[in-house]
Amino acid sequence: MTGVLTRDGESLTADLVVDAGGRNLPVAELLAGIGAAPDEQRAETGFRYYTRFFRSADGAPGPQAPWPLCHHDSVSVLSAPGDNGTWSVTLVTSGRDQELRALTDADAWQRALKLYPWFAPLGEAEPLTDVQAMGGTESRRLRAGVDGRPLVAGIVPVGDAWATVNPQFGTGMTMGFRHAALLRDAVRAVGLDDPVDLALRFDRVTETFLAPVWDTFALWDRHRLAEIDAEIRGGTYTTADEAWNLQVAVEAVRWMDPEVLRGLAEVACLLATPEEALLKTGLVEKVLALAPGTPRYAEPGPTRRALLSAVQGA
């Protein structure tokens, strides 16, 4: 790849083309048209987000929950502060959950939010929007190489153009900056004279430092969606996956021990891996000692039956 041809026919030549256009730019389709389709991993189903934005009367920051993302019976609740006394609150469901599609109605959404005490105060301010529903956020990952050779040289994907994770963890920007830094280091190390060498090096460091992060999020997605499916049926999700079971235990006991809470925060902010924050510090043993008999969900919230009743206006 030696440049970009714009819609207006202008030819922009470049030693290296960086695709930083996000998840929806059709570069993968364009490459497929010349026989260089990247290998793609994609989740079958993603999450669906029902969001409202609010603002305070005096421009002051709104009330914030003790933790910005909490998981509950078949639903997660997410809050995010904004500028000038604004904030958002999101109810996250499975993309397969048809019964909760009614959350697009503002009254139903407000009734549902009131059932979550940590987040209910955020919905008592002036709403700036109706409910904004968003889907189509399935995690995906591209790799433009096969058998140690790039399918195309001279172009590299960065950030969401390379891989996306579900938005509820708020880590996409951090991963994008890290990926850009890896590209910077690769260019410094090998230069631009050999585009194949650069493509191979960038792919290698991406797989070493960022692919495991994506794998962790993709695995979480699969387990969480399976858990929601079980809760929709009125059951309880069980699995032999030790990593998922440990994560569930950590979330359940995090308010019982400050060191566990701090370790979870470091992992959530991508400041440390689970191994660095939990395994190497000996916190796993503490978590396993606290976990027996602890409810699955640590924060107050309704059962699915109560949630559906509120959404339906009963």
Disulfide bonds with the S-S distance in Angstrom:
none
